[in-house]
Amino acid sequence: MGPQAALPVAALAGCLLRARSCVTCDPRVVAALDALEKEYLSTHLAPGRHRQVMERIRETVRDFRDLPYLEDTFMGVIGEGRTLAPPCPCSLASGGQYRFVHAPSGTMLQRLMWCSNCVQDNYICRKSRDCGVRHINVHEKEDMILDCELNWHKLSQGLTYYSFYRVWGSNSETLLYKGKGPTLTKPLVRPEDAGNYRCELGIERSGPATVIHFQVTGQSWGVHGGVGIRVLGLGDGRQRGAWSSG
């Protein structure tokens, strides 16, 4: 092709180095290939030779897709050009199995582009939906704040609403709040507010993305100082909190 080809080929090589993964889907690589084919080769080579050279270049670009990724193995990219490697919440480990980095529990949806066909879709990073029990201790007449947000919630796709429930005995419960806010605040708590609560974060697909249980305990200030609140168990349908004062 001669020395005149050095500039467009160098520009293409620069795009490949910056793309790192999913090179055949990177807009910069696609644009560089298009410019090389339509703006340079078409005016410097005969039609037959033009097609041969362009096919060889495309094969070389596709070979970049198969190079090992030093930080982690991958099959796609999350969002706009973010690879499936730390610190992204869901990454692909060796052997083709996805693992969580910052989401040890819950169901997370990430927008992912498959490198094989450059198609974007939601990928489910799934762990146990039950994110455990949080123990909340408050004093009487203070505010009780139950926080259901996990650090990966803002990164996930397809989430709907947070729902907070008061859990009673006999497997019954009362919906206290449903909305976009991740916290439930109850001002001026009283002894009857002690007990068990549950939060769920909904998801567009089946089942909640996150379930967190709360055990609320605290202290009642009497003449001789504080007396502890005791909450018995969680989830058996019979046990509930008790508040005593001295």
VOBA-1610 file (N, C-alpha, C; in pm, whole numbers, padded with zeros to 5 digits, always signed):
BEGIN
Met+00081-00121+00000Met+00000+00000+00000Met+00085+00127+00000Gly+00213+00112+00037Gly+00301+00227+00033Gly+00299+00306+00161Pro+00393+00404+00173Pro+00403+00483+00297Pro+00281+00568+00324Gln+00201+00597+00216Gln+00085+00681+00238Gln-00018+00617+00332Ala-00013+00484+00344Ala-00110+00413+00428Ala-00075+00418+00576Ala+00045+00469+00606Ala+00091+00465+00746Ala-00003+00541+00839Leu-00050+00657+00800Leu-00131+00739+00889Leu-00266+00675+00921Pro-00346+00631+00822Pro-00474+00569+00858Pro-00459+00437+00934Val-00355+00359+00901Val-00333+00233+00974Val-00291+00263+01117Ala-00206+00364+01136Ala-00166+00402+01272Ala-00286+00449+01353Ala-00375+00524+01290Ala-00496+00569+01361Ala-00581+00451+01404Leu-00594+00351+01317Leu-00669+00230+01352Leu-00603+00157+01467Ala-00470+00145+01464Ala-00399+00077+01572Ala-00420+00148+01705Gly-00420+00282+01702Gly-00445+00356+01825Gly-00582+00329+01883Cys-00681+00315+01797Cys-00816+00281+01845Cys-00820+00144+01908Leu-00747+00048+01849Leu-00747-00087+01903Leu-00685-00090+02042Leu-00578-00015+02063Leu-00513-00015+02194Leu-00603+00045+02301Arg-00680+00148+02266Arg-00768+00213+02365Arg-00892+00129+02392Ala-00936+00053+02291Ala-01059-00024+02306Ala-01042-00137+02407Arg-00932-00208+02406Arg-00896-00312+02502Arg-00986-00433+02494Ser-01116-00420+02499Ser-01205-00536+02491Ser-01321-00502+02398Cys-01385-00606+02344Cys-01495-00585+02250Cys-01453-00490+02138Val-01336-00513+02081Val-01282-00417+01984Val-01371-00405+01861Thr-01435-00514+01821Thr-01516-00508+01700Thr-01644-00429+01721Cys-01678-00397+01846Cys-01798-00319+01876Cys-01767-00174+01910Asp-01640-00144+01933Asp-01603-00009+01975Asp-01631+00090+01862Pro-01707+00198+01889Pro-01740+00294+01783Pro-01617+00356+01716Arg-01509+00374+01792Arg-01387+00431+01733Arg-01324+00337+01633Val-01326+00206+01665Val-01270+00108+01573Val-01357+00098+01448Val-01488+00095+01467Val-01581+00088+01353Val-01562+00209+01262Ala-01548+00329+01321Ala-01531+00450+01242Ala-01397+00448+01167Ala-01290+00400+01233Ala-01159+00395+01169Ala-01158+00297+01052Leu-01222+00182+01070Leu-01232+00084+00961Leu-01311+00142+00844Asp-01418+00211+00875Asp-01501+00270+00770Asp-01424+00376+00691Ala-01347+00460+00764Ala-01268+00564+00697Ala-01158+00504+00611Leu-01093+00400+00665Leu-00986+00335+00590Leu-01039+00274+00461Glu-01157+00211+00471Glu-01213+00144+00353Glu-01266+00243+00249Lys-01340+00344+00293Lys-01412+00430+00199Lys-01334+00555+00157Glu-01247+00604+00247Glu-01179+00730+00219Glu-01036+00712+00169Tyr-00974+00597+00203Tyr-00834+00581+00161Tyr-00816+00470+00058Leu-00852+00346+00096Leu-00825+00234+00007Leu-00901+00245-00125Ser-01020+00299-00119Ser-01100+00308-00242Ser-01037+00399-00346Thr-00950+00489-00302Thr-00885+00581-00396Thr-00741+00544-00426His-00690+00439-00362His-00549+00403-00381His-00530+00262-00435Leu-00633+00179-00438Leu-00619+00042-00485Leu-00728+00009-00586Ala-00697-00088-00671Ala-00798-00138-00764Ala-00907-00210-00685Pro-01030-00216-00737Pro-01142-00275-00662Pro-01113-00414-00608Gly-01057-00503-00689Gly-01029-00639-00642Gly-00928-00641-00530Arg-00820-00568-00547Arg-00717-00560-00445Arg-00769-00490-00319His-00854-00392-00340His-00916-00319-00230His-00990-00414-00136Arg-01071-00503-00193Arg-01149-00598-00111Arg-01058-00694-00036Gln-00951-00742-00103Gln-00859-00836-00038Gln-00789-00772+00082Val-00740-00650+00062Val-00669-00582+00171Val-00764-00554+00287Met-00886-00510+00255Met-00979-00476+00362Met-01019-00600+00441Glu-01035-00712+00375Glu-01069-00835+00446Glu-00955-00879+00537Arg-00833-00863+00491Arg-00718-00898+00575Arg-00712-00808+00699Ile-00741-00680+00680Ile-00741-00587+00794Ile-00851-00624+00893Arg-00969-00658+00842Arg-01079-00696+00932Arg-01046-00824+01009Glu-00980-00920+00944Glu-00938-01042+01013Glu-00839-01010+01124Thr-00749-00915+01097Thr-00651-00876+01199Thr-00721-00812+01319Val-00820-00727+01292Val-00895-00664+01400Val-00969-00769+01482Arg-01029-00867+01414Arg-01100-00973+01487Arg-01006-01054+01574Asp-00879-01067+01532Asp-00781-01138+01614Asp-00755-01066+01745Phe-00765-00934+01746Phe-00748-00859+01871Phe-00854-00898+01974Arg-00971-00937+01927Arg-01080-00975+02018Arg-01044-01098+02099Asp-00956-01183+02045Asp-00923-01310+02111Asp-00799-01300+02199Leu-00736-01182+02207Leu-00618-01169+02292Leu-00658-01178+02439Pro-00572-01237+02526Pro-00606-01245+02669Pro-00609-01108+02732Tyr-00703-01092+02825Tyr-00716-00967+02901Tyr-00643-00986+03032Leu-00541-00904+03059Leu-00451-00930+03170Leu-00518-00916+03305Glu-00613-00822+03320Glu-00674-00801+03452Glu-00776-00908+03485Asp-00846-00959+03387Asp-00950-01059+03412Asp-00997-01111+03276Thr-01055-01228+03273Thr-01114-01277+03150Thr-01251-01215+03133Phe-01301-01208+03009Phe-01426-01140+02986Phe-01491-01190+02859Met-01622-01167+02850Met-01696-01192+02727Met-01769-01069+02679Gly-01780-00967+02762Gly-01858-00850+02723Gly-01817-00730+02804Val-01883-00618+02779Val-01857-00497+02854Val-01985-00448+02917Ile-01974-00389+03037Ile-02089-00335+03109Ile-02103-00188+03075Gly-02226-00148+03047Gly-02256-00007+03024Gly-02185+00048+02902Glu-02136+00171+02913Glu-02071+00236+02801Glu-01921+00217+02811Gly-01873+00101+02767Gly-01730+00079+02758Gly-01663+00033+02884Arg-01738-00001+02991Arg-01674-00049+03114Arg-01663-00201+03106Thr-01543-00254+03124Thr-01524-00397+03110Thr-01575-00470+03233Leu-01592-00602+03216Leu-01638-00687+03327Leu-01520-00722+03416Ala-01457-00623+03472Ala-01344-00644+03561Ala-01357-00547+03676Pro-01291-00572+03790Pro-01299-00482+03904Pro-01271-00339+03860Pro-01341-00235+03915Pro-01434-00246+04028Pro-01579-00262+03990Cys-01611-00309+03871Cys-01751-00329+03835Cys-01814-00436+03924Pro-01943-00424+03958Pro-02005-00514+04055Pro-02015-00658+04010Cys-02022-00683+03881Cys-02036-00822+03835Cys-01928-00848+03734Ser-01846-00951+03752Ser-01738-00978+03660Ser-01734-01125+03624Leu-01666-01153+03516Leu-01657-01289+03465Leu-01524-01348+03505Ala-01527-01454+03584Ala-01405-01516+03631Ala-01358-01621+03532Ser-01240-01677+03559Ser-01186-01780+03472Ser-01282-01899+03464Gly-01292-01958+03345Gly-01383-02070+03327Gly-01522-02028+03284Gly-01544-01896+03264Gly-01672-01851+03212Gly-01782-01833+03316Gln-01747-01832+03445Gln-01848-01816+03549Gln-01847-01673+03601Tyr-01968-01612+03609Tyr-01977-01476+03662Tyr-01965-01478+03813Arg-01905-01375+03868Arg-01893-01365+04013Arg-01923-01221+04055Phe-01955-01202+04182Phe-01980-01069+04237Phe-01852-01015+04297Val-01831-00887+04276Val-01718-00819+04337Val-01766-00734+04454His-01871-00652+04430His-01925-00564+04534His-02069-00598+04569Ala-02122-00705+04516Ala-02260-00743+04544Ala-02264-00888+04592Pro-02229-00913+04720Pro-02225-01051+04770Pro-02361-01115+04782Ser-02469-01035+04780Ser-02603-01092+04788Ser-02699-01001+04713Gly-02812-01059+04670Gly-02910-00983+04595Gly-02907-01018+04447Thr-03002-00964+04372Thr-03011-00988+04228Thr-02989-00856+04157Met-02886-00851+04072Met-02847-00728+04006Met-02859-00744+03855Leu-02917-00644+03789Leu-02924-00640+03643Leu-02826-00536+03591Gln-02738-00578+03501Gln-02645-00485+03440Gln-02666-00486+03289Arg-02656-00367+03229Arg-02662-00354+03084Arg-02530-00402+03026Leu-02533-00505+02943Leu-02411-00568+02897Leu-02414-00582+02746Met-02300-00556+02682Met-02286-00577+02539Met-02207-00705+02515Trp-02265-00797+02439Trp-02197-00922+02405Trp-02100-00895+02290Cys-01973-00928+02312Cys-01871-00897+02212Cys-01890-00977+02083Ser-01950-01092+02091Ser-01962-01178+01972Ser-02052-01118+01866Asn-02154-01041+01906Asn-02248-00986+01808Asn-02281-00839+01832Cys-02217-00775+01930Cys-02235-00632+01960Cys-02380-00599+01997Val-02452-00693+02055Val-02590-00672+02097Val-02592-00645+02247Gln-02666-00541+02289Gln-02679-00508+02430Gln-02807-00569+02488Asp-02795-00617+02611Asp-02910-00672+02682Asp-02879-00668+02830Asn-02982-00688+02913Asn-02962-00694+03057Asn-02912-00832+03096Tyr-02805-00835+03175Tyr-02751-00960+03226Tyr-02779-00969+03375Ile-02826-01083+03421Ile-02861-01101+03562Ile-02741-01155+03639Cys-02695-01077+03737Cys-02595-01124+03833Cys-02672-01167+03957Arg-02682-01296+03981Arg-02774-01345+04082Arg-02700-01411+04200Lys-02736-01368+04319Lys-02694-01433+04443Lys-02819-01453+04528Ser-02801-01500+04650Ser-02914-01514+04740Ser-02980-01377+04760Arg-03114-01372+04749Arg-03185-01245+04765Arg-03187-01199+04910Asp-03170-01292+05002Asp-03173-01257+05144Asp-03038-01199+05184Cys-03037-01071+05218Cys-02913-01002+05252Cys-02890-00994+05402Gly-02957-01080+05478Gly-02928-01092+05619Gly-03012-01004+05710Val-02968-00999+05837Val-03040-00927+05943Val-02955-00811+05992Arg-03017-00694+06003Arg-02950-00578+06061Arg-03012-00549+06197His-02927-00525+06296His-02972-00497+06432His-02966-00345+06455Ile-03082-00288+06483Ile-03095-00143+06501Ile-03128-00115+06647Asn-03047-00030+06710Asn-03069+00006+06850Asn-03100+00155+06859Val-03216+00189+06919Val-03256+00330+06933Val-03303+00354+07076His-03304+00481+07113His-03360+00521+07241His-03504+00567+07222Glu-03582+00549+07325Glu-03720+00595+07321Glu-03725+00745+07291Lys-03821+00783+07201Lys-03845+00919+07156Lys-03739+00971+07059Glu-03646+00885+07016Glu-03555+00921+06908Glu-03612+00870+06775Asp-03547+00905+06664Asp-03592+00860+06533Asp-03534+00722+06502Met-03617+00637+06449Met-03574+00507+06401Met-03556+00517+06249Ile-03436+00483+06198Ile-03407+00490+06055Ile-03364+00352+06007Leu-03441+00297+05915Leu-03409+00168+05854Leu-03361+00195+05712Asp-03237+00157+05682Asp-03175+00186+05552Asp-03163+00056+05473Cys-03229+00052+05357Cys-03232-00070+05275Cys-03137-00063+05156Glu-03066+00047+05140Glu-02984+00064+05020Glu-02850-00007+05033Leu-02811-00080+04929Leu-02679-00141+04919Leu-02599-00065+04814Asn-02464-00078+04821Asn-02381+00009+04738Asn-02393-00020+04589Trp-02450-00134+04549Trp-02462-00163+04407Trp-02600-00130+04350His-02694-00086+04433His-02830-00060+04385His-02832+00046+04275Lys-02755+00153+04290Lys-02757+00261+04191Lys-02698+00218+04058Leu-02621+00110+04058Leu-02559+00061+03934Leu-02648-00038+03860Ser-02750-00087+03928Ser-02832-00194+03870Ser-02941-00138+03780Gln-02982-00218+03682Gln-03090-00184+03591Gln-03218-00254+03636Gly-03334-00200+03599Gly-03461-00269+03616Gly-03516-00275+03756Leu-03464-00192+03849Leu-03517-00191+03985Leu-03643-00106+03991Thr-03733-00138+04084Thr-03861-00067+04091Thr-03874+00012+04221Tyr-03931-00049+04327Tyr-03963+00026+04450Tyr-03911-00047+04574Tyr-03880+00033+04676Tyr-03850-00021+04809Tyr-03982-00035+04885Ser-03998-00148+04954Ser-04117-00172+05036Ser-04071-00212+05176Phe-04126-00143+05278Phe-04093-00173+05418Phe-04217-00230+05486Tyr-04198-00338+05561Tyr-04306-00406+05631Tyr-04274-00416+05779Arg-04377-00404+05861Arg-04368-00441+06002Arg-04413-00587+06012Val-04328-00672+06069Val-04355-00815+06077Val-04411-00847+06215Trp-04529-00908+06218Trp-04596-00945+06342Trp-04589-01096+06363Gly-04650-01143+06469Gly-04662-01286+06490Gly-04764-01347+06396Ser-04775-01480+06400Ser-04871-01554+06319Ser-04853-01526+06170Asn-04727-01503+06127Asn-04694-01484+05986Asn-04769-01368+05920Ser-04801-01266+05997Ser-04870-01149+05940Ser-04774-01031+05937Glu-04804-00934+05851Glu-04719-00816+05838Glu-04802-00700+05786Thr-04749-00578+05805Thr-04817-00456+05763Thr-04722-00375+05675Leu-04770-00333+05557Leu-04690-00249+05469Leu-04685-00108+05527Leu-04566-00056+05551Leu-04547+00077+05608Leu-04513+00182+05503Tyr-04443+00141+05397Tyr-04399+00237+05297Tyr-04364+00163+05169Lys-04396+00224+05054Lys-04354+00174+04924Lys-04322+00293+04836Gly-04201+00298+04784Gly-04161+00411+04701Gly-04017+00399+04658Lys-03965+00507+04597Lys-03829+00508+04544Lys-03724+00529+04652Gly-03763+00584+04766Gly-03666+00609+04871Gly-03620+00482+04940Pro-03489+00468+04968Pro-03436+00345+05027Pro-03443+00340+05179Thr-03494+00445+05245Thr-03496+00447+05391Thr-03638+00468+05444Leu-03661+00412+05561Leu-03785+00434+05635Leu-03749+00503+05765Thr-03808+00619+05791Thr-03782+00694+05913Thr-03910+00704+05995Lys-03901+00660+06120Lys-04015+00669+06212Lys-03971+00757+06329Pro-04027+00878+06341Pro-03984+00968+06448Pro-04043+00929+06584Leu-03975+00968+06688Leu-04024+00955+06826Leu-04073+00812+06856Val-03982+00717+06843Val-04021+00578+06863Val-04068+00554+07006Arg-04157+00458+07019Arg-04213+00419+07148Arg-04184+00271+07171Pro-04209+00222+07292Pro-04181+00081+07320Pro-04249-00015+07223Glu-04368+00019+07176Glu-04439-00073+07086Glu-04376-00079+06946Asp-04280+00008+06917Asp-04212+00004+06788Asp-04101-00101+06784Ala-04066-00157+06899Ala-03965-00262+06901Ala-04018-00385+06828Gly-03927-00457+06763Gly-03969-00580+06696Gly-03901-00600+06563Asn-03969-00670+06474Asn-03910-00714+06349Asn-03969-00638+06230Tyr-03880-00602+06136Tyr-03918-00532+06015Tyr-03849-00600+05896Arg-03904-00574+05778Arg-03844-00630+05657Arg-03852-00528+05544Cys-03747-00524+05463Cys-03744-00437+05346Cys-03720-00522+05222Glu-03792-00490+05115Glu-03769-00555+04986Glu-03750-00448+04879Leu-03656-00473+04789Leu-03639-00388+04672Leu-03688-00467+04551Gly-03789-00415+04484Gly-03848-00485+04371Gly-03763-00478+04246Ile-03794-00567+04153Ile-03724-00575+04026Ile-03826-00605+03918Glu-03799-00560+03796Glu-03895-00577+03688Glu-03922-00724+03658Arg-03822-00806+03676Arg-03841-00949+03654Arg-03890-01012+03784Ser-03907-01143+03783Ser-03971-01212+03895Ser-03889-01200+04023Gly-03961-01181+04135Gly-03899-01182+04266Gly-03828-01052+04300Pro-03804-01026+04431Pro-03732-00904+04472Pro-03583-00916+04444Ala-03518-00801+04429Ala-03374-00800+04410Ala-03300-00813+04543Thr-03360-00756+04648Thr-03296-00754+04779Thr-03401-00771+04887Val-03369-00852+04989Val-03453-00863+05109Val-03362-00844+05230Ile-03395-00748+05314Ile-03317-00722+05436Ile-03413-00725+05555His-03377-00797+05660His-03454-00802+05784His-03391-00709+05887Phe-03476-00650+05968Phe-03429-00560+06074Phe-03485-00608+06208Gln-03400-00613+06310Gln-03441-00635+06448Gln-03419-00504+06524Val-03526-00443+06568Val-03518-00313+06634Val-03521-00334+06784Thr-03417-00287+06848Thr-03408-00288+06994Thr-03373-00147+07040Gly-03370-00124+07172Gly-03335+00009+07219Gly-03339+00018+07369Gln-03350+00140+07418Gln-03351+00165+07562Gln-03461+00263+07597Ser-03522+00236+07713Ser-03622+00328+07769Ser-03559+00396+07889Trp-03562+00529+07890Trp-03497+00603+07998Trp-03594+00622+08115Gly-03561+00560+08228Gly-03644+00570+08347Gly-03572+00649+08457Val-03623+00637+08578Val-03566+00711+08691Val-03422+00668+08717His-03396+00539+08701His-03264+00484+08734His-03183+00456+08609Gly-03208+00528+08504Gly-03129+00509+08382Gly-03198+00417+08284Gly-03122+00376+08182Gly-03179+00298+08073Gly-03196+00152+08107Val-03303+00095+08057Val-03328-00049+08069Val-03339-00105+07928Gly-03270-00214+07898Gly-03263-00266+07761Gly-03392-00323+07710Ile-03409-00313+07583Ile-03519-00376+07511Ile-03469-00509+07458Arg-03549-00611+07458Arg-03507-00742+07409Arg-03600-00787+07298Val-03541-00826+07185Val-03618-00878+07072Val-03586-01025+07057Leu-03690-01106+07055Leu-03672-01251+07052Leu-03685-01303+06910Gly-03576-01357+06857Gly-03581-01428+06730Gly-03630-01346+06613Leu-03648-01414+06501Leu-03692-01348+06378Leu-03751-01452+06285Gly-03874-01428+06238Gly-03927-01505+06127Gly-03996-01635+06163Asp-04020-01666+06292Asp-04088-01792+06322Asp-04239-01772+06335Gly-04285-01645+06322Gly-04429-01620+06324Gly-04488-01611+06463Arg-04407-01630+06567Arg-04464-01628+06703Arg-04393-01528+06794Gln-04260-01509+06773Gln-04185-01426+06865Gln-04189-01281+06823Arg-04182-01191+06920Arg-04187-01048+06891Arg-04108-00973+06998Gly-04084-00845+06975Gly-04004-00766+07067Gly-04079-00731+07194Ala-04004-00700+07298Ala-04063-00657+07425Ala-03982-00541+07480Trp-04048-00439+07531Trp-03983-00319+07585Trp-04021-00309+07732Ser-03921-00294+07817Ser-03949-00281+07960Ser-03882-00156+08012Ser-03934-00102+08120Ser-03876+00019+08179Ser-03867+00001+08329Gly-03769+00066+08389Gly-03747+00050+08530Gly-03782+00174+08609
//
